[in-house]
Amino acid sequence: MDLVSTITKLLGPVIIRRIAASLGLNEGVVGKAISAAIPAILAGLTKIASQGSGATQLANAVTKQDPSILGNLGNLIGGAGEKSLIDSGMNILTSLLGGSSTNALAGALNKFAGLSGSQSNSLLGILTPVVLGQLGQVQKSSGLNAGGLANLLNTQKGNIAAALPSGFASLLEGTGLLDVLGDKVKPSAPNTQRVSDSSTSSLGKWLIPAALAALALILVSNYGCNRETAEKMETPAPPPTATAPAENPPTTNYVDITSNALSGLTTVIDGVKDEVTANAAVPRLQDLGKQIASVKSAELTGEAKKSIASLIATSLPGITAAVEKAVSIPGVAAILNPILQPLMANLNDLSKT
């Protein structure tokens, strides 16, 4: 079992769209924030469960969480029960992690996804009951006591660390939230740079004397050859051969890439009928996701932006409907959501360019 994937599949395109509308955010921003918040919350809960009476405290919170939220989340977000959901979620998270850790997590989400303070708090308030609700389901179905729940979380450290987006872990350094994951968390880029600098410094200790010795040898050699060199210099050098100007590299046609990707995406999604076909679709969907990401990161002309936005806006409703149908098939969401969520977020962004 991968708890991060299991929880993430509960937050499909429909839920993300509702959260985005409620918080006044872009769907891509919400998806990005969720991808960081879920493993971070689980890391914090894993840490609490490993400390003294923390396992009992967590088990009590899980038991008190109404599991019906997992099937009713779409109705709560944007509805009359949203404020109560958010307030309850934030109160529980603060009671478990502590105020400073909760604030640190909210601040990291602000920097990582570009949220405001109120938006990150609201998102955490929505996500915490979902995380606890899923833990409650697992606890009940497996008959876990407080110690069993703590052991379950302990086995998930690798999955949690692997799910943390690149760059997010560094924003939580010094907060203690990720300490329980140990060396499973990928090192940050600055550490790599420091190692590189140190290696370069050590290399320089023997390269500099070697370079000086080589320079001395060159000077001695040149001293004996000055006359010969001077005579050779008197002979005029032939005029330089004109070289043909380099050809400009062909311009990538991002409009065609987008059109082909949209067509391929529709075909692949329509072919998903069960878990077997979903797994078979993964490589192709990953490739299509990379194509769309390359379009989003490209420096497009104004005309290309308009053409691409028009293409996507026309196709997006049908693709969204096909995606929602596919992920509603039992077992498919856990397989495809990690690929489809960022892909759909990129399409949504490009459609508004």
Order of alpha helices (4+ residues) and beta strands (2+ residues): alpha-alpha-alpha-alpha-alpha-alpha-alpha-alpha-alpha-alpha-alpha-alpha-alpha-alpha-alpha-alpha-alpha
